Amino acid sequence: MTDSVLLALALMLVLEGLVPFIAPSAWRETFRRLICLSDGQIRFVGLTSMLIGLVLLMVFR
């Protein structure tokens, strides 16, 4: 189980690093736009991404 968690963490870091590596200006612009969002909107985006991730885990597992 620990191996799976570490593998998932490593894959997440690789995927998170792709956008700043490939398109740093787009990454920077995305964060500029995020600053303008309210806390509720940012929480909604976080909740939505977690739910999509859980659904994908259930589908592909």
PDB file with SEQRES, HELIX, SHEET and CRYST1 records, atoms N, CA, C and O in Angstrom:
SEQRES   1 A   61  MET THR ASP SER VAL LEU LEU ALA LEU ALA LEU MET LEU          
SEQRES   2 A   61  VAL LEU GLU GLY LEU VAL PRO PHE ILE ALA PRO SER ALA          
SEQRES   3 A   61  TRP ARG GLU THR PHE ARG ARG LEU ILE CYS LEU SER ASP          
SEQRES   4 A   61  GLY GLN ILE ARG PHE VAL GLY LEU THR SER MET LEU ILE          
SEQRES   5 A   61  GLY LEU VAL LEU LEU MET VAL PHE ARG                          
HELIX    1 AA1 THR A    2  ILE A   22  1                                  21    
HELIX    2 AA2 PRO A   24  ILE A   35  1                                  12    
HELIX    3 AA3 ASP A   39  PHE A   60  1                                  22    
CRYST1    1.000    1.000    1.000  90.00  90.00  90.00 P 1           1          
ATOM      1  N   MET A   1       0.824  -1.193   0.000  1.00  0.00           N  
ATOM      2  CA  MET A   1       0.000   0.000   0.000  1.00  0.00           C  
ATOM      3  C   MET A   1       0.867   1.254   0.000  1.00  0.00           C  
ATOM      4  O   MET A   1       0.572   2.210  -0.718  1.00  0.00           O  
ATOM      5  N   THR A   2       1.931   1.259   0.797  1.00  0.00           N  
ATOM      6  CA  THR A   2       2.818   2.417   0.838  1.00  0.00           C  
ATOM      7  C   THR A   2       3.440   2.675  -0.521  1.00  0.00           C  
ATOM      8  O   THR A   2       3.610   3.825  -0.924  1.00  0.00           O  
ATOM      9  N   ASP A   3       3.783   1.598  -1.232  1.00  0.00           N  
ATOM     10  CA  ASP A   3       4.356   1.757  -2.567  1.00  0.00           C  
ATOM     11  C   ASP A   3       3.382   2.439  -3.517  1.00  0.00           C  
ATOM     12  O   ASP A   3       3.776   3.284  -4.321  1.00  0.00           O  
ATOM     13  N   SER A   4       2.107   2.067  -3.421  1.00  0.00           N  
ATOM     14  CA  SER A   4       1.091   2.671  -4.284  1.00  0.00           C  
ATOM     15  C   SER A   4       0.908   4.150  -3.981  1.00  0.00           C  
ATOM     16  O   SER A   4       0.756   4.959  -4.897  1.00  0.00           O  
ATOM     17  N   VAL A   5       0.922   4.505  -2.709  1.00  0.00           N  
ATOM     18  CA  VAL A   5       0.764   5.914  -2.326  1.00  0.00           C  
ATOM     19  C   VAL A   5       1.951   6.730  -2.815  1.00  0.00           C  
ATOM     20  O   VAL A   5       1.780   7.831  -3.338  1.00  0.00           O  
ATOM     21  N   LEU A   6       3.146   6.195  -2.647  1.00  0.00           N  
ATOM     22  CA  LEU A   6       4.334   6.907  -3.110  1.00  0.00           C  
ATOM     23  C   LEU A   6       4.364   7.018  -4.630  1.00  0.00           C  
ATOM     24  O   LEU A   6       4.784   8.041  -5.171  1.00  0.00           O  
ATOM     25  N   LEU A   7       3.922   5.976  -5.313  1.00  0.00           N  
ATOM     26  CA  LEU A   7       3.842   6.019  -6.774  1.00  0.00           C  
ATOM     27  C   LEU A   7       2.833   7.068  -7.231  1.00  0.00           C  
ATOM     28  O   LEU A   7       3.089   7.812  -8.178  1.00  0.00           O  
ATOM     29  N   ALA A   8       1.690   7.124  -6.555  1.00  0.00           N  
ATOM     30  CA  ALA A   8       0.679   8.129  -6.893  1.00  0.00           C  
ATOM     31  C   ALA A   8       1.200   9.542  -6.637  1.00  0.00           C  
ATOM     32  O   ALA A   8       0.958  10.448  -7.434  1.00  0.00           O  
ATOM     33  N   LEU A   9       1.910   9.729  -5.532  1.00  0.00           N  
ATOM     34  CA  LEU A   9       2.495  11.036  -5.222  1.00  0.00           C  
ATOM     35  C   LEU A   9       3.522  11.437  -6.278  1.00  0.00           C  
ATOM     36  O   LEU A   9       3.554  12.587  -6.715  1.00  0.00           O  
ATOM     37  N   ALA A  10       4.356  10.486  -6.684  1.00  0.00           N  
ATOM     38  CA  ALA A  10       5.362  10.774  -7.708  1.00  0.00           C  
ATOM     39  C   ALA A  10       4.700  11.140  -9.031  1.00  0.00           C  
ATOM     40  O   ALA A  10       5.134  12.079  -9.699  1.00  0.00           O  
ATOM     41  N   LEU A  11       3.670  10.419  -9.413  1.00  0.00           N  
ATOM     42  CA  LEU A  11       2.961  10.720 -10.660  1.00  0.00           C  
ATOM     43  C   LEU A  11       2.295  12.085 -10.588  1.00  0.00           C  
ATOM     44  O   LEU A  11       2.304  12.830 -11.568  1.00  0.00           O  
ATOM     45  N   MET A  12       1.720  12.421  -9.443  1.00  0.00           N  
ATOM     46  CA  MET A  12       1.105  13.736  -9.276  1.00  0.00           C  
ATOM     47  C   MET A  12       2.138  14.849  -9.455  1.00  0.00           C  
ATOM     48  O   MET A  12       1.865  15.853 -10.113  1.00  0.00           O  
ATOM     49  N   LEU A  13       3.317  14.669  -8.870  1.00  0.00           N  
ATOM     50  CA  LEU A  13       4.367  15.679  -8.997  1.00  0.00           C  
ATOM     51  C   LEU A  13       4.827  15.835 -10.443  1.00  0.00           C  
ATOM     52  O   LEU A  13       5.086  16.949 -10.898  1.00  0.00           O  
ATOM     53  N   VAL A  14       4.929  14.727 -11.160  1.00  0.00           N  
ATOM     54  CA  VAL A  14       5.308  14.795 -12.574  1.00  0.00           C  
ATOM     55  C   VAL A  14       4.244  15.563 -13.359  1.00  0.00           C  
ATOM     56  O   VAL A  14       4.570  16.449 -14.149  1.00  0.00           O  
ATOM     57  N   LEU A  15       2.984  15.224 -13.141  1.00  0.00           N  
ATOM     58  CA  LEU A  15       1.902  15.896 -13.877  1.00  0.00           C  
ATOM     59  C   LEU A  15       1.794  17.367 -13.494  1.00  0.00           C  
ATOM     60  O   LEU A  15       1.550  18.213 -14.354  1.00  0.00           O  
ATOM     61  N   GLU A  16       1.972  17.678 -12.222  1.00  0.00           N  
ATOM     62  CA  GLU A  16       1.920  19.070 -11.778  1.00  0.00           C  
ATOM     63  C   GLU A  16       3.079  19.891 -12.352  1.00  0.00           C  
ATOM     64  O   GLU A  16       2.942  21.097 -12.555  1.00  0.00           O  
ATOM     65  N   GLY A  17       4.190  19.257 -12.608  1.00  0.00           N  
ATOM     66  CA  GLY A  17       5.346  19.967 -13.133  1.00  0.00           C  
ATOM     67  C   GLY A  17       5.344  20.156 -14.638  1.00  0.00           C  
ATOM     68  O   GLY A  17       6.148  20.928 -15.163  1.00  0.00           O  
ATOM     69  N   LEU A  18       4.460  19.469 -15.340  1.00  0.00           N  
ATOM     70  CA  LEU A  18       4.435  19.569 -16.800  1.00  0.00           C  
ATOM     71  C   LEU A  18       4.093  20.974 -17.298  1.00  0.00           C  
ATOM     72  O   LEU A  18       4.787  21.519 -18.156  1.00  0.00           O  
ATOM     73  N   VAL A  19       3.028  21.553 -16.760  1.00  0.00           N  
ATOM     74  CA  VAL A  19       2.579  22.858 -17.268  1.00  0.00           C  
ATOM     75  C   VAL A  19       3.608  23.955 -17.025  1.00  0.00           C  
ATOM     76  O   VAL A  19       3.913  24.697 -17.958  1.00  0.00           O  
ATOM     77  N   PRO A  20       4.163  24.098 -15.808  1.00  0.00           N  
ATOM     78  CA  PRO A  20       5.180  25.145 -15.648  1.00  0.00           C  
ATOM     79  C   PRO A  20       6.426  24.902 -16.495  1.00  0.00           C  
ATOM     80  O   PRO A  20       7.109  25.853 -16.875  1.00  0.00           O  
ATOM     81  N   PHE A  21       6.728  23.645 -16.792  1.00  0.00           N  
ATOM     82  CA  PHE A  21       7.892  23.344 -17.623  1.00  0.00           C  
ATOM     83  C   PHE A  21       7.621  23.654 -19.085  1.00  0.00           C  
ATOM     84  O   PHE A  21       8.464  24.236 -19.768  1.00  0.00           O  
ATOM     85  N   ILE A  22       6.438  23.264 -19.571  1.00  0.00           N  
ATOM     86  CA  ILE A  22       6.117  23.428 -20.994  1.00  0.00           C  
ATOM     87  C   ILE A  22       5.658  24.856 -21.313  1.00  0.00           C  
ATOM     88  O   ILE A  22       6.060  25.426 -22.328  1.00  0.00           O  
ATOM     89  N   ALA A  23       4.820  25.428 -20.449  1.00  0.00           N  
ATOM     90  CA  ALA A  23       4.243  26.748 -20.739  1.00  0.00           C  
ATOM     91  C   ALA A  23       4.262  27.616 -19.479  1.00  0.00           C  
ATOM     92  O   ALA A  23       3.223  27.807 -18.846  1.00  0.00           O  
ATOM     93  N   PRO A  24       5.417  28.136 -19.114  1.00  0.00           N  
ATOM     94  CA  PRO A  24       5.489  28.920 -17.871  1.00  0.00           C  
ATOM     95  C   PRO A  24       4.636  30.189 -17.894  1.00  0.00           C  
ATOM     96  O   PRO A  24       4.111  30.588 -16.855  1.00  0.00           O  
ATOM     97  N   SER A  25       4.490  30.822 -19.038  1.00  0.00           N  
ATOM     98  CA  SER A  25       3.676  32.046 -19.074  1.00  0.00           C  
ATOM     99  C   SER A  25       2.196  31.725 -18.868  1.00  0.00           C  
ATOM    100  O   SER A  25       1.491  32.481 -18.201  1.00  0.00           O  
ATOM    101  N   ALA A  26       1.722  30.628 -19.426  1.00  0.00           N  
ATOM    102  CA  ALA A  26       0.324  30.222 -19.207  1.00  0.00           C  
ATOM    103  C   ALA A  26       0.104  29.848 -17.741  1.00  0.00           C  
ATOM    104  O   ALA A  26      -0.947  30.147 -17.175  1.00  0.00           O  
ATOM    105  N   TRP A  27       1.078  29.206 -17.136  1.00  0.00           N  
ATOM    106  CA  TRP A  27       1.000  28.824 -15.721  1.00  0.00           C  
ATOM    107  C   TRP A  27       0.913  30.072 -14.852  1.00  0.00           C  
ATOM    108  O   TRP A  27       0.104  30.138 -13.926  1.00  0.00           O  
ATOM    109  N   ARG A  28       1.748  31.057 -15.155  1.00  0.00           N  
ATOM    110  CA  ARG A  28       1.756  32.315 -14.403  1.00  0.00           C  
ATOM    111  C   ARG A  28       0.416  33.046 -14.564  1.00  0.00           C  
ATOM    112  O   ARG A  28      -0.128  33.574 -13.593  1.00  0.00           O  
ATOM    113  N   GLU A  29      -0.109  33.074 -15.788  1.00  0.00           N  
ATOM    114  CA  GLU A  29      -1.384  33.740 -16.047  1.00  0.00           C  
ATOM    115  C   GLU A  29      -2.528  33.047 -15.306  1.00  0.00           C  
ATOM    116  O   GLU A  29      -3.443  33.710 -14.816  1.00  0.00           O  
ATOM    117  N   THR A  30      -2.479  31.741 -15.226  1.00  0.00           N  
ATOM    118  CA  THR A  30      -3.501  30.996 -14.489  1.00  0.00           C  
ATOM    119  C   THR A  30      -3.508  31.415 -13.026  1.00  0.00           C  
ATOM    120  O   THR A  30      -4.576  31.598 -12.443  1.00  0.00           O  
ATOM    121  N   PHE A  31      -2.334  31.569 -12.427  1.00  0.00           N  
ATOM    122  CA  PHE A  31      -2.271  31.986 -11.029  1.00  0.00           C  
ATOM    123  C   PHE A  31      -2.710  33.432 -10.856  1.00  0.00           C  
ATOM    124  O   PHE A  31      -3.274  33.781  -9.820  1.00  0.00           O  
ATOM    125  N   ARG A  32      -2.465  34.270 -11.839  1.00  0.00           N  
ATOM    126  CA  ARG A  32      -2.976  35.647 -11.760  1.00  0.00           C  
ATOM    127  C   ARG A  32      -4.492  35.648 -11.725  1.00  0.00           C  
ATOM    128  O   ARG A  32      -5.104  36.424 -10.991  1.00  0.00           O  
ATOM    129  N   ARG A  33      -5.098  34.774 -12.524  1.00  0.00           N  
ATOM    130  CA  ARG A  33      -6.565  34.695 -12.545  1.00  0.00           C  
ATOM    131  C   ARG A  33      -7.099  34.106 -11.245  1.00  0.00           C  
ATOM    132  O   ARG A  33      -8.157  34.519 -10.770  1.00  0.00           O  
ATOM    133  N   LEU A  34      -6.383  33.150 -10.665  1.00  0.00           N  
ATOM    134  CA  LEU A  34      -6.824  32.539  -9.420  1.00  0.00           C  
ATOM    135  C   LEU A  34      -6.866  33.549  -8.277  1.00  0.00           C  
ATOM    136  O   LEU A  34      -7.708  33.450  -7.386  1.00  0.00           O  
ATOM    137  N   ILE A  35      -5.968  34.508  -8.305  1.00  0.00           N  
ATOM    138  CA  ILE A  35      -5.932  35.527  -7.256  1.00  0.00           C  
ATOM    139  C   ILE A  35      -7.237  36.324  -7.229  1.00  0.00           C  
ATOM    140  O   ILE A  35      -7.661  36.787  -6.170  1.00  0.00           O  
ATOM    141  N   CYS A  36      -7.869  36.484  -8.391  1.00  0.00           N  
ATOM    142  CA  CYS A  36      -9.103  37.263  -8.488  1.00  0.00           C  
ATOM    143  C   CYS A  36     -10.334  36.496  -7.995  1.00  0.00           C  
ATOM    144  O   CYS A  36     -11.381  37.103  -7.769  1.00  0.00           O  
ATOM    145  N   LEU A  37     -10.226  35.178  -7.827  1.00  0.00           N  
ATOM    146  CA  LEU A  37     -11.371  34.381  -7.397  1.00  0.00           C  
ATOM    147  C   LEU A  37     -11.573  34.494  -5.886  1.00  0.00           C  
ATOM    148  O   LEU A  37     -10.628  34.710  -5.128  1.00  0.00           O  
ATOM    149  N   SER A  38     -12.819  34.346  -5.476  1.00  0.00           N  
ATOM    150  CA  SER A  38     -13.109  34.345  -4.038  1.00  0.00           C  
ATOM    151  C   SER A  38     -12.728  32.988  -3.439  1.00  0.00           C  
ATOM    152  O   SER A  38     -12.482  32.024  -4.164  1.00  0.00           O  
ATOM    153  N   ASP A  39     -12.684  32.931  -2.120  1.00  0.00           N  
ATOM    154  CA  ASP A  39     -12.352  31.671  -1.443  1.00  0.00           C  
ATOM    155  C   ASP A  39     -13.352  30.576  -1.791  1.00  0.00           C  
ATOM    156  O   ASP A  39     -12.967  29.423  -1.983  1.00  0.00           O  
ATOM    157  N   GLY A  40     -14.621  30.925  -1.873  1.00  0.00           N  
ATOM    158  CA  GLY A  40     -15.655  29.948  -2.206  1.00  0.00           C  
ATOM    159  C   GLY A  40     -15.461  29.361  -3.596  1.00  0.00           C  
ATOM    160  O   GLY A  40     -15.646  28.162  -3.801  1.00  0.00           O  
ATOM    161  N   GLN A  41     -15.090  30.205  -4.547  1.00  0.00           N  
ATOM    162  CA  GLN A  41     -14.860  29.725  -5.910  1.00  0.00           C  
ATOM    163  C   GLN A  41     -13.652  28.795  -5.969  1.00  0.00           C  
ATOM    164  O   GLN A  41     -13.679  27.784  -6.671  1.00  0.00           O  
ATOM    165  N   ILE A  42     -12.602  29.132  -5.240  1.00  0.00           N  
ATOM    166  CA  ILE A  42     -11.412  28.281  -5.216  1.00  0.00           C  
ATOM    167  C   ILE A  42     -11.738  26.950  -4.539  1.00  0.00           C  
ATOM    168  O   ILE A  42     -11.280  25.899  -4.988  1.00  0.00           O  
ATOM    169  N   ARG A  43     -12.518  26.989  -3.470  1.00  0.00           N  
ATOM    170  CA  ARG A  43     -12.923  25.743  -2.814  1.00  0.00           C  
ATOM    171  C   ARG A  43     -13.757  24.880  -3.748  1.00  0.00           C  
ATOM    172  O   ARG A  43     -13.605  23.658  -3.766  1.00  0.00           O  
ATOM    173  N   PHE A  44     -14.640  25.505  -4.527  1.00  0.00           N  
ATOM    174  CA  PHE A  44     -15.467  24.759  -5.483  1.00  0.00           C  
ATOM    175  C   PHE A  44     -14.598  24.080  -6.531  1.00  0.00           C  
ATOM    176  O   PHE A  44     -14.841  22.927  -6.887  1.00  0.00           O  
ATOM    177  N   VAL A  45     -13.591  24.783  -7.026  1.00  0.00           N  
ATOM    178  CA  VAL A  45     -12.666  24.188  -8.004  1.00  0.00           C  
ATOM    179  C   VAL A  45     -11.930  23.007  -7.364  1.00  0.00           C  
ATOM    180  O   VAL A  45     -11.775  21.962  -7.995  1.00  0.00           O  
ATOM    181  N   GLY A  46     -11.479  23.166  -6.124  1.00  0.00           N  
ATOM    182  CA  GLY A  46     -10.792  22.081  -5.426  1.00  0.00           C  
ATOM    183  C   GLY A  46     -11.699  20.885  -5.201  1.00  0.00           C  
ATOM    184  O   GLY A  46     -11.286  19.746  -5.420  1.00  0.00           O  
ATOM    185  N   LEU A  47     -12.927  21.125  -4.769  1.00  0.00           N  
ATOM    186  CA  LEU A  47     -13.882  20.046  -4.550  1.00  0.00           C  
ATOM    187  C   LEU A  47     -14.195  19.319  -5.849  1.00  0.00           C  
ATOM    188  O   LEU A  47     -14.248  18.089  -5.885  1.00  0.00           O  
ATOM    189  N   THR A  48     -14.400  20.085  -6.915  1.00  0.00           N  
ATOM    190  CA  THR A  48     -14.691  19.474  -8.213  1.00  0.00           C  
ATOM    191  C   THR A  48     -13.544  18.596  -8.689  1.00  0.00           C  
ATOM    192  O   THR A  48     -13.771  17.493  -9.187  1.00  0.00           O  
ATOM    193  N   SER A  49     -12.321  19.073  -8.542  1.00  0.00           N  
ATOM    194  CA  SER A  49     -11.185  18.267  -8.989  1.00  0.00           C  
ATOM    195  C   SER A  49     -11.030  17.007  -8.137  1.00  0.00           C  
ATOM    196  O   SER A  49     -10.665  15.953  -8.658  1.00  0.00           O  
ATOM    197  N   MET A  50     -11.306  17.106  -6.817  1.00  0.00           N  
ATOM    198  CA  MET A  50     -11.244  15.910  -5.968  1.00  0.00           C  
ATOM    199  C   MET A  50     -12.304  14.899  -6.372  1.00  0.00           C  
ATOM    200  O   MET A  50     -12.024  13.702  -6.429  1.00  0.00           O  
ATOM    201  N   LEU A  51     -13.521  15.364  -6.654  1.00  0.00           N  
ATOM    202  CA  LEU A  51     -14.589  14.452  -7.048  1.00  0.00           C  
ATOM    203  C   LEU A  51     -14.284  13.781  -8.389  1.00  0.00           C  
ATOM    204  O   LEU A  51     -14.529  12.587  -8.556  1.00  0.00           O  
ATOM    205  N   ILE A  52     -13.754  14.544  -9.336  1.00  0.00           N  
ATOM    206  CA  ILE A  52     -13.372  13.961 -10.620  1.00  0.00           C  
ATOM    207  C   ILE A  52     -12.280  12.922 -10.417  1.00  0.00           C  
ATOM    208  O   ILE A  52     -12.312  11.858 -11.036  1.00  0.00           O  
ATOM    209  N   GLY A  53     -11.322  13.219  -9.562  1.00  0.00           N  
ATOM    210  CA  GLY A  53     -10.261  12.261  -9.267  1.00  0.00           C  
ATOM    211  C   GLY A  53     -10.794  10.985  -8.640  1.00  0.00           C  
ATOM    212  O   GLY A  53     -10.366   9.889  -9.001  1.00  0.00           O  
ATOM    213  N   LEU A  54     -11.729  11.118  -7.701  1.00  0.00           N  
ATOM    214  CA  LEU A  54     -12.324   9.933  -7.075  1.00  0.00           C  
ATOM    215  C   LEU A  54     -13.099   9.091  -8.082  1.00  0.00           C  
ATOM    216  O   LEU A  54     -13.010   7.863  -8.071  1.00  0.00           O  
ATOM    217  N   VAL A  55     -13.859   9.753  -8.950  1.00  0.00           N  
ATOM    218  CA  VAL A  55     -14.596   9.017  -9.980  1.00  0.00           C  
ATOM    219  C   VAL A  55     -13.639   8.290 -10.908  1.00  0.00           C  
ATOM    220  O   VAL A  55     -13.875   7.132 -11.253  1.00  0.00           O  
ATOM    221  N   LEU A  56     -12.567   8.947 -11.317  1.00  0.00           N  
ATOM    222  CA  LEU A  56     -11.580   8.293 -12.182  1.00  0.00           C  
ATOM    223  C   LEU A  56     -10.923   7.109 -11.484  1.00  0.00           C  
ATOM    224  O   LEU A  56     -10.667   6.080 -12.110  1.00  0.00           O  
ATOM    225  N   LEU A  57     -10.648   7.250 -10.184  1.00  0.00           N  
ATOM    226  CA  LEU A  57     -10.083   6.118  -9.435  1.00  0.00           C  
ATOM    227  C   LEU A  57     -11.034   4.939  -9.419  1.00  0.00           C  
ATOM    228  O   LEU A  57     -10.607   3.797  -9.588  1.00  0.00           O  
ATOM    229  N   MET A  58     -12.314   5.199  -9.220  1.00  0.00           N  
ATOM    230  CA  MET A  58     -13.286   4.119  -9.184  1.00  0.00           C  
ATOM    231  C   MET A  58     -13.461   3.477 -10.563  1.00  0.00           C  
ATOM    232  O   MET A  58     -13.624   2.261 -10.663  1.00  0.00           O  
ATOM    233  N   VAL A  59     -13.427   4.276 -11.609  1.00  0.00           N  
ATOM    234  CA  VAL A  59     -13.611   3.746 -12.960  1.00  0.00           C  
ATOM    235  C   VAL A  59     -12.422   2.897 -13.388  1.00  0.00           C  
ATOM    236  O   VAL A  59     -12.604   1.812 -13.941  1.00  0.00           O  
ATOM    237  N   PHE A  60     -11.217   3.376 -13.141  1.00  0.00           N  
ATOM    238  CA  PHE A  60     -10.013   2.680 -13.632  1.00  0.00           C  
ATOM    239  C   PHE A  60      -9.467   1.651 -12.662  1.00  0.00           C  
ATOM    240  O   PHE A  60      -8.508   0.951 -12.988  1.00  0.00           O  
ATOM    241  N   ARG A  61     -10.036   1.543 -11.514  1.00  0.00           N  
ATOM    242  CA  ARG A  61      -9.562   0.565 -10.542  1.00  0.00           C  
ATOM    243  C   ARG A  61     -10.311  -0.681 -10.707  1.00  0.00           C  
ATOM    244  O   ARG A  61     -10.071  -1.647  -9.983  1.00  0.00           O  
TER     245      ARG A  61                                                      
END                                                                             
